[in-house]
């Protein structure tokens, strides 16, 4: 059986994701589609709208066959480490292709860009450092450095978020020496960071979340932008847990952590560097909401995403020694769910996987999985009373989901 891989967050799963999954199956001619999905905290340093279990169900109902969790150690990281962890899992489960969304839509241009920059790695890194010294963020510095190198026609722009991730996926495939073939689907209608609806059927996850939290229509306001399976899952989540997750739910916990922690304790947190953690602690004393806090903290140098990731690590108490280097690999693959075809693929190929599959938490131990559990417990604390306890217990009691029919 041929497997195609996708790297996803599904926050939440929308019509653009459905288009991507269908295109993945068509372009790759794969029998199964395997998703590596972030857990309860995401790459931009924010809690997922609904739990990983709810998002796994969305994925399986809409075309994914196997869903593995991207561990916290990788899911809450800069693009390079995020991509590296995801690609190593997809390689370990035997995927022959990777299909990702991009602003470019041309897979060859990603390979050309990786090759171009690898041949100029020393000067490229030097240019990036020079731009960072002027006070710009790393992503901006990387984009400016590429412009300075006057990349030829046929390379991509590194100023777009999905292009950046795609570049690192292809770079990781090459670094790993994997046989995975990269494919890409051009994004339709909505851009990654769009906060407003741009078409009648396709919308960014950002605009969907904004509508849920700021418009009076609730779920009805996003109905045309999500598949029926997503609507069902979101309705079930509201019925079970009464609310969707956002940073506002965790602001009291974060504020407490920032106020009560000593400077040395904060400095031990991953991505606490250059005194940024001291700035956060000082601002937390005066801020009444997470948004007010973020507005006061962000700078030209430190982007909203960069600060949110540090906030996530402070909330979870993720220490520097617990987080991986760029070259490190996940130690395990936690199975979150499967379809009938996914189960068949798993049974036929599990013996050839190069990383252990974890379907029961008690069957595996290690720093990475302990950090996953801690993150999930803290994610559950955002809910009230018995709802919090219910979600917390799911972390160690919920078996992989099984969706037989779609």
C-alpha atoms as a printed R data frame, in Angstrom:
    type eleno elety resid chain resno       x      y       z
1   ATOM     1    CA   UNK     A     1   0.000  0.000   0.000
2   ATOM     2    CA   UNK     A     2   1.303  3.421  -0.989
3   ATOM     3    CA   UNK     A     3   1.200  6.154   1.669
4   ATOM     4    CA   UNK     A     4   1.203  9.926   1.267
5   ATOM     5    CA   UNK     A     5   1.980 12.195   4.198
6   ATOM     6    CA   UNK     A     6   0.614 15.565   5.318
7   ATOM     7    CA   UNK     A     7   1.691 17.811   8.208
8   ATOM     8    CA   UNK     A     8  -1.285 19.530   9.804
9   ATOM     9    CA   UNK     A     9  -2.811 21.379  12.747
10  ATOM    10    CA   UNK     A    10  -6.506 21.472  11.689
11  ATOM    11    CA   UNK     A    11  -7.350 24.366  13.969
12  ATOM    12    CA   UNK     A    12 -10.098 23.680  12.946
13  ATOM    13    CA   UNK     A    13 -10.398 21.480   9.828
14  ATOM    14    CA   UNK     A    14 -11.968 23.596   7.059
15  ATOM    15    CA   UNK     A    15 -12.809 23.413   3.348
16  ATOM    16    CA   UNK     A    16  -9.282 24.400   2.366
17  ATOM    17    CA   UNK     A    17  -7.956 21.425   4.297
18  ATOM    18    CA   UNK     A    18 -10.481 19.170   2.567
19  ATOM    19    CA   UNK     A    19  -9.267 20.456  -0.800
20  ATOM    20    CA   UNK     A    20  -5.681 19.738   0.268
21  ATOM    21    CA   UNK     A    21  -6.457 16.181   1.423
22  ATOM    22    CA   UNK     A    22  -8.334 15.364  -1.785
23  ATOM    23    CA   UNK     A    23  -5.525 16.864  -3.877
24  ATOM    24    CA   UNK     A    24  -2.957 14.865  -1.899
25  ATOM    25    CA   UNK     A    25  -4.694 11.593  -2.671
26  ATOM    26    CA   UNK     A    26  -5.120 12.508  -6.337
27  ATOM    27    CA   UNK     A    27  -1.603 13.838  -6.948
28  ATOM    28    CA   UNK     A    28   0.167 11.038  -5.097
29  ATOM    29    CA   UNK     A    29  -2.125  8.205  -6.183
30  ATOM    30    CA   UNK     A    30  -1.741  6.931  -2.626
31  ATOM    31    CA   UNK     A    31  -3.851  4.234  -1.000
32  ATOM    32    CA   UNK     A    32  -3.701  5.922   2.410
33  ATOM    33    CA   UNK     A    33  -3.042  9.447   3.676
34  ATOM    34    CA   UNK     A    34  -1.088  9.725   6.914
35  ATOM    35    CA   UNK     A    35  -1.322 12.941   8.931
36  ATOM    36    CA   UNK     A    36   1.217 14.137  11.462
37  ATOM    37    CA   UNK     A    37  -0.816 16.545  13.582
38  ATOM    38    CA   UNK     A    38   0.218 18.941  16.338
39  ATOM    39    CA   UNK     A    39  -1.148 18.152  19.784
40  ATOM    40    CA   UNK     A    40  -2.930 20.592  22.067
41  ATOM    41    CA   UNK     A    41  -0.429 23.442  21.635
42  ATOM    42    CA   UNK     A    42   0.520 24.651  18.168
43  ATOM    43    CA   UNK     A    43   3.448 25.950  16.153
44  ATOM    44    CA   UNK     A    44   2.496 29.616  16.576
45  ATOM    45    CA   UNK     A    45   2.498 29.196  20.348
46  ATOM    46    CA   UNK     A    46  -1.214 29.005  21.020
47  ATOM    47    CA   UNK     A    47  -3.669 26.468  22.437
48  ATOM    48    CA   UNK     A    48  -5.697 24.602  19.835
49  ATOM    49    CA   UNK     A    49  -9.349 25.607  19.499
50  ATOM    50    CA   UNK     A    50 -10.409 22.068  20.453
51  ATOM    51    CA   UNK     A    51  -8.468 19.082  21.732
52  ATOM    52    CA   UNK     A    52  -6.290 16.817  19.632
53  ATOM    53    CA   UNK     A    53  -8.959 14.108  19.931
54  ATOM    54    CA   UNK     A    54 -11.650 16.329  18.417
55  ATOM    55    CA   UNK     A    55  -9.298 17.410  15.617
56  ATOM    56    CA   UNK     A    56  -8.293 13.796  14.984
57  ATOM    57    CA   UNK     A    57 -11.960 12.925  14.495
58  ATOM    58    CA   UNK     A    58 -12.293 15.809  12.003
59  ATOM    59    CA   UNK     A    59  -9.288 14.489  10.085
60  ATOM    60    CA   UNK     A    60 -10.554 10.908   9.921
61  ATOM    61    CA   UNK     A    61 -14.076 11.931   8.910
62  ATOM    62    CA   UNK     A    62 -12.686 13.994   6.039
63  ATOM    63    CA   UNK     A    63 -10.154 11.686   4.435
64  ATOM    64    CA   UNK     A    64  -7.116 11.022   6.615
65  ATOM    65    CA   UNK     A    65  -6.399  7.343   7.337
66  ATOM    66    CA   UNK     A    66  -3.837  7.524  10.135
67  ATOM    67    CA   UNK     A    67  -3.201 10.408  12.530
68  ATOM    68    CA   UNK     A    68  -0.007 10.557  14.579
69  ATOM    69    CA   UNK     A    69   0.704 13.281  17.126
70  ATOM    70    CA   UNK     A    70   3.642 15.600  16.514
71  ATOM    71    CA   UNK     A    71   5.176 15.742  20.007
72  ATOM    72    CA   UNK     A    72   5.189 19.000  21.966
73  ATOM    73    CA   UNK     A    73   8.984 19.045  21.625
74  ATOM    74    CA   UNK     A    74   8.505 19.693  17.886
75  ATOM    75    CA   UNK     A    75   4.985 21.112  17.491
76  ATOM    76    CA   UNK     A    76   5.723 24.318  19.420
77  ATOM    77    CA   UNK     A    77   8.951 25.133  17.604
78  ATOM    78    CA   UNK     A    78  10.307 27.385  14.890
79  ATOM    79    CA   UNK     A    79   9.717 26.135  11.348
80  ATOM    80    CA   UNK     A    80  13.019 24.281  11.012
81  ATOM    81    CA   UNK     A    81  12.572 22.078  14.088
82  ATOM    82    CA   UNK     A    82   8.821 21.670  13.511
83  ATOM    83    CA   UNK     A    83   9.463 20.421   9.961
84  ATOM    84    CA   UNK     A    84  12.315 18.171  11.007
85  ATOM    85    CA   UNK     A    85  10.193 16.327  13.581
86  ATOM    86    CA   UNK     A    86   7.253 15.909  11.204
87  ATOM    87    CA   UNK     A    87   9.351 14.640   8.296
88  ATOM    88    CA   UNK     A    88  11.130 12.099  10.481
89  ATOM    89    CA   UNK     A    89   7.783 10.652  11.572
90  ATOM    90    CA   UNK     A    90   6.464 10.484   7.998
91  ATOM    91    CA   UNK     A    91   9.701  8.818   6.884
92  ATOM    92    CA   UNK     A    92   9.485  6.357   9.783
93  ATOM    93    CA   UNK     A    93   5.983  5.204   8.743
94  ATOM    94    CA   UNK     A    94   7.013  4.638   5.131
95  ATOM    95    CA   UNK     A    95   5.449  7.568   3.289
96  ATOM    96    CA   UNK     A    96   6.578  7.805  -0.311
97  ATOM    97    CA   UNK     A    97   5.302 11.354  -0.818
98  ATOM    98    CA   UNK     A    98   4.688 14.497   1.206
99  ATOM    99    CA   UNK     A    99   2.064 16.965   0.032
100 ATOM   100    CA   UNK     A   100   1.973 20.431   1.589
101 ATOM   101    CA   UNK     A   101   0.114 23.637   0.879
102 ATOM   102    CA   UNK     A   102   2.099 26.640  -0.305
103 ATOM   103    CA   UNK     A   103   1.836 30.074  -1.802
104 ATOM   104    CA   UNK     A   104   4.126 28.862  -4.613
105 ATOM   105    CA   UNK     A   105   2.324 25.743  -5.817
106 ATOM   106    CA   UNK     A   106   5.481 24.450  -7.560
107 ATOM   107    CA   UNK     A   107   7.404 21.652  -5.796
108 ATOM   108    CA   UNK     A   108  10.469 22.016  -8.016
109 ATOM   109    CA   UNK     A   109  10.909 25.621  -6.888
110 ATOM   110    CA   UNK     A   110  11.305 24.449  -3.287
111 ATOM   111    CA   UNK     A   111  14.011 21.972  -4.253
112 ATOM   112    CA   UNK     A   112  15.738 24.663  -6.315
113 ATOM   113    CA   UNK     A   113  15.673 27.076  -3.368
114 ATOM   114    CA   UNK     A   114  17.063 24.504  -0.933
115 ATOM   115    CA   UNK     A   115  19.874 23.647  -3.351
116 ATOM   116    CA   UNK     A   116  20.628 27.316  -4.047
117 ATOM   117    CA   UNK     A   117  20.922 28.186  -0.352
118 ATOM   118    CA   UNK     A   118  22.830 25.050   0.657
119 ATOM   119    CA   UNK     A   119  25.509 25.983  -1.877
120 ATOM   120    CA   UNK     A   120  25.715 29.413  -0.214
121 ATOM   121    CA   UNK     A   121  25.070 28.376   3.384
122 ATOM   122    CA   UNK     A   122  27.974 30.292   4.968
123 ATOM   123    CA   UNK     A   123  27.217 33.629   3.312
124 ATOM   124    CA   UNK     A   124  23.454 33.128   3.760
125 ATOM   125    CA   UNK     A   125  23.833 32.561   7.515
126 ATOM   126    CA   UNK     A   126  26.140 35.576   7.747
127 ATOM   127    CA   UNK     A   127  23.607 37.800   5.988
128 ATOM   128    CA   UNK     A   128  20.866 36.602   8.308
129 ATOM   129    CA   UNK     A   129  22.968 37.465  11.371
130 ATOM   130    CA   UNK     A   130  23.689 40.925   9.954
131 ATOM   131    CA   UNK     A   131  19.984 41.629   9.444
132 ATOM   132    CA   UNK     A   132  19.090 40.358  12.923
133 ATOM   133    CA   UNK     A   133  21.551 42.886  14.363
134 ATOM   134    CA   UNK     A   134  19.408 45.652  12.839
135 ATOM   135    CA   UNK     A   135  16.526 44.544  15.047
136 ATOM   136    CA   UNK     A   136  14.352 42.565  12.621
137 ATOM   137    CA   UNK     A   137  12.895 39.130  13.358
138 ATOM   138    CA   UNK     A   138  14.554 35.930  12.147
139 ATOM   139    CA   UNK     A   139  11.908 35.196   9.455
140 ATOM   140    CA   UNK     A   140  12.297 38.730   8.093
141 ATOM   141    CA   UNK     A   141  16.086 38.443   8.205
142 ATOM   142    CA   UNK     A   142  15.989 35.145   6.284
143 ATOM   143    CA   UNK     A   143  13.759 36.646   3.594
144 ATOM   144    CA   UNK     A   144  15.976 39.724   3.237
145 ATOM   145    CA   UNK     A   145  19.098 37.564   3.048
146 ATOM   146    CA   UNK     A   146  17.614 35.526   0.207
147 ATOM   147    CA   UNK     A   147  16.748 38.732  -1.648
148 ATOM   148    CA   UNK     A   148  20.337 39.945  -1.248
149 ATOM   149    CA   UNK     A   149  21.670 36.742  -2.764
150 ATOM   150    CA   UNK     A   150  19.589 37.509  -5.863
151 ATOM   151    CA   UNK     A   151  18.108 34.044  -6.150
152 ATOM   152    CA   UNK     A   152  17.425 33.080  -9.773
153 ATOM   153    CA   UNK     A   153  14.042 32.608 -11.396
154 ATOM   154    CA   UNK     A   154  12.478 29.346 -10.282
155 ATOM   155    CA   UNK     A   155  13.118 29.790  -6.559
156 ATOM   156    CA   UNK     A   156  10.489 30.716  -3.993
157 ATOM   157    CA   UNK     A   157   9.839 33.727  -1.793
158 ATOM   158    CA   UNK     A   158  10.593 33.094   1.893
159 ATOM   159    CA   UNK     A   159   8.334 35.906   3.035
160 ATOM   160    CA   UNK     A   160   5.208 33.699   3.021
161 ATOM   161    CA   UNK     A   161   4.426 31.362   5.975
162 ATOM   162    CA   UNK     A   162   3.544 28.222   4.015
163 ATOM   163    CA   UNK     A   163   6.477 28.696   1.665
164 ATOM   164    CA   UNK     A   164   8.747 28.881   4.718
165 ATOM   165    CA   UNK     A   165   7.377 25.608   6.085
166 ATOM   166    CA   UNK     A   166   7.575 23.986   2.656
167 ATOM   167    CA   UNK     A   167  11.204 25.045   2.305
168 ATOM   168    CA   UNK     A   168  12.034 23.408   5.631
169 ATOM   169    CA   UNK     A   169  10.101 20.239   4.754
170 ATOM   170    CA   UNK     A   170  12.168 19.832   1.585
171 ATOM   171    CA   UNK     A   171  15.378 20.728   3.407
172 ATOM   172    CA   UNK     A   172  14.594 18.106   6.078
173 ATOM   173    CA   UNK     A   173  13.885 15.456   3.439
174 ATOM   174    CA   UNK     A   174  17.272 16.146   1.839
175 ATOM   175    CA   UNK     A   175  19.141 16.270   5.168
176 ATOM   176    CA   UNK     A   176  17.591 12.966   6.243
177 ATOM   177    CA   UNK     A   177  18.397 11.332   2.910
178 ATOM   178    CA   UNK     A   178  14.756 10.288   2.723
179 ATOM   179    CA   UNK     A   179  13.145  8.954  -0.435
180 ATOM   180    CA   UNK     A   180   9.999 10.987   0.231
181 ATOM   181    CA   UNK     A   181   8.935 12.927  -2.879
182 ATOM   182    CA   UNK     A   182   7.691 16.464  -2.105
183 ATOM   183    CA   UNK     A   183   4.469 17.618  -3.755
184 ATOM   184    CA   UNK     A   184   2.683 20.905  -3.167
185 ATOM   185    CA   UNK     A   185  -0.805 22.324  -3.598
186 ATOM   186    CA   UNK     A   186  -1.244 26.040  -4.148
187 ATOM   187    CA   UNK     A   187  -3.401 27.694  -1.499
188 ATOM   188    CA   UNK     A   188  -6.830 28.728  -2.730
189 ATOM   189    CA   UNK     A   189  -8.636 32.008  -2.025
190 ATOM   190    CA   UNK     A   190  -7.481 32.599   1.567
191 ATOM   191    CA   UNK     A   191  -4.013 33.407   2.863
192 ATOM   192    CA   UNK     A   192  -2.630 31.842   6.048
193 ATOM   193    CA   UNK     A   193  -2.925 34.974   8.214
194 ATOM   194    CA   UNK     A   194  -6.165 36.379   6.728
195 ATOM   195    CA   UNK     A   195  -8.387 37.585   9.572
196 ATOM   196    CA   UNK     A   196 -11.460 38.166   7.416
197 ATOM   197    CA   UNK     A   197 -13.349 35.860   5.071
198 ATOM   198    CA   UNK     A   198 -12.008 36.151   1.533
199 ATOM   199    CA   UNK     A   199 -14.461 33.975  -0.415
200 ATOM   200    CA   UNK     A   200 -17.818 32.259  -0.076
201 ATOM   201    CA   UNK     A   201 -16.429 28.772   0.650
202 ATOM   202    CA   UNK     A   202 -12.704 28.955   1.525
203 ATOM   203    CA   UNK     A   203 -11.441 30.769   4.618
204 ATOM   204    CA   UNK     A   204  -8.252 30.669   6.684
205 ATOM   205    CA   UNK     A   205  -8.308 28.969  10.072
206 ATOM   206    CA   UNK     A   206  -7.338 32.354  11.533
207 ATOM   207    CA   UNK     A   207 -10.486 34.029  10.178
208 ATOM   208    CA   UNK     A   208 -12.661 31.105  11.281
209 ATOM   209    CA   UNK     A   209 -11.366 31.313  14.846
210 ATOM   210    CA   UNK     A   210 -11.772 35.092  14.854
211 ATOM   211    CA   UNK     A   211 -15.388 34.716  13.767
212 ATOM   212    CA   UNK     A   212 -16.104 32.168  16.495
213 ATOM   213    CA   UNK     A   213 -14.723 34.425  19.209
214 ATOM   214    CA   UNK     A   214 -15.891 37.850  18.020
215 ATOM   215    CA   UNK     A   215 -19.113 37.426  16.029
216 ATOM   216    CA   UNK     A   216 -22.542 36.813  17.490
217 ATOM   217    CA   UNK     A   217 -23.494 34.100  14.998
218 ATOM   218    CA   UNK     A   218 -21.351 31.438  16.677
219 ATOM   219    CA   UNK     A   219 -20.982 28.235  14.669
220 ATOM   220    CA   UNK     A   220 -23.521 29.422  12.101
221 ATOM   221    CA   UNK     A   221 -21.079 32.187  11.096
222 ATOM   222    CA   UNK     A   222 -18.537 29.628   9.845
223 ATOM   223    CA   UNK     A   223 -20.871 26.928   8.514
224 ATOM   224    CA   UNK     A   224 -20.129 27.603   4.835
225 ATOM   225    CA   UNK     A   225 -16.370 27.317   5.396
226 ATOM   226    CA   UNK     A   226 -16.193 23.918   7.100
227 ATOM   227    CA   UNK     A   227 -17.249 20.368   6.164
228 ATOM   228    CA   UNK     A   228 -20.198 18.754   7.918
229 ATOM   229    CA   UNK     A   229 -17.841 16.525   9.913
230 ATOM   230    CA   UNK     A   230 -16.103 19.556  11.384
231 ATOM   231    CA   UNK     A   231 -19.416 21.165  12.296
232 ATOM   232    CA   UNK     A   232 -20.487 17.962  14.030
233 ATOM   233    CA   UNK     A   233 -17.212 17.750  15.956
234 ATOM   234    CA   UNK     A   234 -17.365 21.401  17.039
235 ATOM   235    CA   UNK     A   235 -20.989 21.030  18.164
236 ATOM   236    CA   UNK     A   236 -20.082 17.921  20.151
237 ATOM   237    CA   UNK     A   237 -17.133 19.693  21.758
238 ATOM   238    CA   UNK     A   238 -19.298 22.605  22.865
239 ATOM   239    CA   UNK     A   239 -21.875 20.199  24.259
240 ATOM   240    CA   UNK     A   240 -19.202 18.243  26.147
241 ATOM   241    CA   UNK     A   241 -16.906 21.050  27.346
242 ATOM   242    CA   UNK     A   242 -19.058 24.231  26.986
243 ATOM   243    CA   UNK     A   243 -16.337 26.380  25.362
244 ATOM   244    CA   UNK     A   244 -13.526 26.568  22.847
245 ATOM   245    CA   UNK     A   245  -9.935 27.123  23.934
246 ATOM   246    CA   UNK     A   246  -8.052 30.406  23.571
247 ATOM   247    CA   UNK     A   247  -5.174 32.141  25.315
248 ATOM   248    CA   UNK     A   248  -7.670 34.109  27.438
249 ATOM   249    CA   UNK     A   249  -8.450 30.888  29.330
250 ATOM   250    CA   UNK     A   250  -4.804 30.450  30.290
251 ATOM   251    CA   UNK     A   251  -3.892 34.079  31.017
252 ATOM   252    CA   UNK     A   252  -4.400 33.749  34.827
253 ATOM   253    CA   UNK     A   253  -2.107 30.688  34.870
254 ATOM   254    CA   UNK     A   254   0.533 32.392  32.726
255 ATOM   255    CA   UNK     A   255   0.386 35.581  34.814
256 ATOM   256    CA   UNK     A   256   0.827 33.530  37.979
257 ATOM   257    CA   UNK     A   257   3.829 31.712  36.502
258 ATOM   258    CA   UNK     A   258   5.460 34.975  35.411
259 ATOM   259    CA   UNK     A   259   4.892 36.703  38.757
260 ATOM   260    CA   UNK     A   260   5.849 33.892  41.112
261 ATOM   261    CA   UNK     A   261   8.860 32.493  39.232
262 ATOM   262    CA   UNK     A   262  12.344 33.673  40.114
263 ATOM   263    CA   UNK     A   263  14.580 35.131  37.367
264 ATOM   264    CA   UNK     A   264  16.639 31.932  37.376
265 ATOM   265    CA   UNK     A   265  13.497 29.790  37.021
266 ATOM   266    CA   UNK     A   266  12.286 31.836  34.069
267 ATOM   267    CA   UNK     A   267  15.729 31.758  32.469
268 ATOM   268    CA   UNK     A   268  15.655 27.948  32.568
269 ATOM   269    CA   UNK     A   269  12.619 27.899  30.248
270 ATOM   270    CA   UNK     A   270  13.168 27.008  26.609
271 ATOM   271    CA   UNK     A   271  13.514 30.056  24.318
272 ATOM   272    CA   UNK     A   272  14.057 32.391  27.302
273 ATOM   273    CA   UNK     A   273  17.034 34.384  26.066
274 ATOM   274    CA   UNK     A   274  18.424 37.910  25.791
275 ATOM   275    CA   UNK     A   275  16.403 38.936  28.829
276 ATOM   276    CA   UNK     A   276  13.071 38.541  27.028
277 ATOM   277    CA   UNK     A   277  11.641 36.619  29.971
278 ATOM   278    CA   UNK     A   278  12.337 39.597  32.273
279 ATOM   279    CA   UNK     A   279  10.377 41.852  29.942
280 ATOM   280    CA   UNK     A   280   7.448 39.441  30.050
281 ATOM   281    CA   UNK     A   281   7.489 39.281  33.838
282 ATOM   282    CA   UNK     A   282   7.537 43.065  34.177
283 ATOM   283    CA   UNK     A   283   4.650 43.588  31.759
284 ATOM   284    CA   UNK     A   284   2.551 40.808  33.332
285 ATOM   285    CA   UNK     A   285   2.213 42.836  36.547
286 ATOM   286    CA   UNK     A   286   0.283 45.563  34.733
287 ATOM   287    CA   UNK     A   287  -1.637 43.683  32.021
288 ATOM   288    CA   UNK     A   288  -5.271 42.731  32.624
289 ATOM   289    CA   UNK     A   289  -5.682 40.440  29.598
290 ATOM   290    CA   UNK     A   290  -3.541 38.304  27.351
291 ATOM   291    CA   UNK     A   291  -4.107 40.619  24.378
292 ATOM   292    CA   UNK     A   292  -3.101 43.683  26.416
293 ATOM   293    CA   UNK     A   293  -0.027 41.784  27.597
294 ATOM   294    CA   UNK     A   294   0.993 40.781  24.063
295 ATOM   295    CA   UNK     A   295   0.478 44.270  22.664
296 ATOM   296    CA   UNK     A   296   2.787 45.648  25.328
297 ATOM   297    CA   UNK     A   297   5.476 42.984  24.923
298 ATOM   298    CA   UNK     A   298   5.855 42.526  21.148
299 ATOM   299    CA   UNK     A   299   8.552 44.440  19.304
300 ATOM   300    CA   UNK     A   300  10.007 44.629  15.815
301 ATOM   301    CA   UNK     A   301  12.613 42.073  16.875
302 ATOM   302    CA   UNK     A   302  10.306 39.706  18.727
303 ATOM   303    CA   UNK     A   303   7.248 38.746  16.720
304 ATOM   304    CA   UNK     A   304   3.866 37.861  18.179
305 ATOM   305    CA   UNK     A   305   4.514 34.200  17.320
306 ATOM   306    CA   UNK     A   306   7.961 34.165  18.914
307 ATOM   307    CA   UNK     A   307   6.580 35.621  22.164
308 ATOM   308    CA   UNK     A   308   3.555 33.291  22.181
309 ATOM   309    CA   UNK     A   309   5.855 30.295  21.901
310 ATOM   310    CA   UNK     A   310   7.868 31.463  24.905
311 ATOM   311    CA   UNK     A   311   4.599 32.020  26.794
312 ATOM   312    CA   UNK     A   312   3.541 28.467  25.970
313 ATOM   313    CA   UNK     A   313   6.837 27.078  27.261
314 ATOM   314    CA   UNK     A   314   6.499 29.138  30.461
315 ATOM   315    CA   UNK     A   315   2.920 27.894  30.929
316 ATOM   316    CA   UNK     A   316   3.981 24.270  30.412
317 ATOM   317    CA   UNK     A   317   7.281 24.755  32.292
318 ATOM   318    CA   UNK     A   318   9.204 23.329  29.331
319 ATOM   319    CA   UNK     A   319  12.881 23.504  30.295
320 ATOM   320    CA   UNK     A   320  15.772 24.019  27.905
321 ATOM   321    CA   UNK     A   321  17.137 20.546  28.577
322 ATOM   322    CA   UNK     A   322  13.761 18.980  27.696
323 ATOM   323    CA   UNK     A   323  13.590 20.422  24.183
324 ATOM   324    CA   UNK     A   324  15.424 19.020  21.147
325 ATOM   325    CA   UNK     A   325  18.101 20.443  18.906
326 ATOM   326    CA   UNK     A   326  17.436 20.939  15.200
327 ATOM   327    CA   UNK     A   327  18.890 17.547  14.254
328 ATOM   328    CA   UNK     A   328  17.151 15.491  16.961
329 ATOM   329    CA   UNK     A   329  14.459 12.955  16.151
330 ATOM   330    CA   UNK     A   330  11.177 12.114  17.875
331 ATOM   331    CA   UNK     A   331  11.561  9.054  20.106
332 ATOM   332    CA   UNK     A   332   8.089  7.658  19.399
333 ATOM   333    CA   UNK     A   333   4.948  8.089  17.313
334 ATOM   334    CA   UNK     A   334   1.723  8.385  19.280
335 ATOM   335    CA   UNK     A   335  -1.228  7.043  17.314
336 ATOM   336    CA   UNK     A   336  -4.301  9.231  17.752
337 ATOM   337    CA   UNK     A   337  -6.663  7.633  15.245
338 ATOM   338    CA   UNK     A   338  -7.196  5.487  12.167
339 ATOM   339    CA   UNK     A   339  -9.676  4.602   9.470
340 ATOM   340    CA   UNK     A   340 -10.339  1.071   8.253
341 ATOM   341    CA   UNK     A   341  -7.668  1.505   5.546
342 ATOM   342    CA   UNK     A   342  -5.317  3.066   8.056
343 ATOM   343    CA   UNK     A   343  -5.671  0.092  10.371
344 ATOM   344    CA   UNK     A   344  -4.915 -2.247   7.457
345 ATOM   345    CA   UNK     A   345  -1.804 -0.235   6.536
346 ATOM   346    CA   UNK     A   346  -0.684 -0.258  10.168
347 ATOM   347    CA   UNK     A   347  -1.110 -4.025  10.499
348 ATOM   348    CA   UNK     A   348   0.811 -4.692   7.271
349 ATOM   349    CA   UNK     A   349   3.682 -2.266   7.802
350 ATOM   350    CA   UNK     A   350   4.135 -1.667  11.528
351 ATOM   351    CA   UNK     A   351   6.984 -4.159  11.676
352 ATOM   352    CA   UNK     A   352   8.980 -2.006   9.247
353 ATOM   353    CA   UNK     A   353   8.451  1.317  11.028
354 ATOM   354    CA   UNK     A   354  11.688  2.836  12.306
355 ATOM   355    CA   UNK     A   355  10.116  4.476  15.376
356 ATOM   356    CA   UNK     A   356   7.923  2.766  18.002
357 ATOM   357    CA   UNK     A   357   4.162  3.309  17.769
358 ATOM   358    CA   UNK     A   358   2.547  4.330  21.063
359 ATOM   359    CA   UNK     A   359  -1.182  3.718  21.443
360 ATOM   360    CA   UNK     A   360  -1.210  3.413  25.246
361 ATOM   361    CA   UNK     A   361   0.691  5.931  27.400
362 ATOM   362    CA   UNK     A   362   1.659  3.393  30.040
363 ATOM   363    CA   UNK     A   363   3.564  1.407  27.401
364 ATOM   364    CA   UNK     A   364   6.216  4.094  26.860
365 ATOM   365    CA   UNK     A   365   8.296  6.475  28.944
366 ATOM   366    CA   UNK     A   366  10.745  9.273  28.265
367 ATOM   367    CA   UNK     A   367  11.224 13.035  28.435
368 ATOM   368    CA   UNK     A   368   9.229 13.713  25.267
369 ATOM   369    CA   UNK     A   369   6.113 11.830  26.201
370 ATOM   370    CA   UNK     A   370   6.179 13.189  29.765
371 ATOM   371    CA   UNK     A   371   6.227 16.683  28.279
372 ATOM   372    CA   UNK     A   372   3.275 15.749  26.035
373 ATOM   373    CA   UNK     A   373   1.315 14.598  29.072
374 ATOM   374    CA   UNK     A   374   2.145 17.732  31.043
375 ATOM   375    CA   UNK     A   375   1.076 19.949  28.145
376 ATOM   376    CA   UNK     A   376  -2.217 18.078  27.798
377 ATOM   377    CA   UNK     A   377  -2.953 18.295  31.518
378 ATOM   378    CA   UNK     A   378  -2.350 22.048  31.492
379 ATOM   379    CA   UNK     A   379  -4.481 22.394  28.351
380 ATOM   380    CA   UNK     A   380  -7.320 20.700  30.245
381 ATOM   381    CA   UNK     A   381  -6.960 23.133  33.178
382 ATOM   382    CA   UNK     A   382  -8.371 25.909  31.005
383 ATOM   383    CA   UNK     A   383 -11.795 24.315  31.368
384 ATOM   384    CA   UNK     A   384 -13.948 24.493  34.487
385 ATOM   385    CA   UNK     A   385 -14.463 21.825  37.136
386 ATOM   386    CA   UNK     A   386 -15.590 18.422  35.929
387 ATOM   387    CA   UNK     A   387 -15.038 19.420  32.290
388 ATOM   388    CA   UNK     A   388 -11.370 19.977  33.023
389 ATOM   389    CA   UNK     A   389 -11.105 16.618  34.775
390 ATOM   390    CA   UNK     A   390 -12.837 14.833  31.904
391 ATOM   391    CA   UNK     A   391 -10.408 16.179  29.308
392 ATOM   392    CA   UNK     A   392  -7.436 15.600  31.590
393 ATOM   393    CA   UNK     A   393  -8.350 11.938  32.023
394 ATOM   394    CA   UNK     A   394  -8.669 11.471  28.268
395 ATOM   395    CA   UNK     A   395  -4.913 11.939  27.963
396 ATOM   396    CA   UNK     A   396  -4.246  8.531  29.515
397 ATOM   397    CA   UNK     A   397  -7.579  6.729  29.057
398 ATOM   398    CA   UNK     A   398  -8.542  7.512  25.434
399 ATOM   399    CA   UNK     A   399  -7.527  4.765  22.974
400 ATOM   400    CA   UNK     A   400  -6.825  5.683  19.347
401 ATOM   401    CA   UNK     A   401 -10.020  6.729  17.569
402 ATOM   402    CA   UNK     A   402 -11.392  4.408  14.898
403 ATOM   403    CA   UNK     A   403 -13.604  5.655  12.081
404 ATOM   404    CA   UNK     A   404 -14.716  2.713   9.939
405 ATOM   405    CA   UNK     A   405 -16.802  4.589   7.368
406 ATOM   406    CA   UNK     A   406 -16.737  8.114   5.970
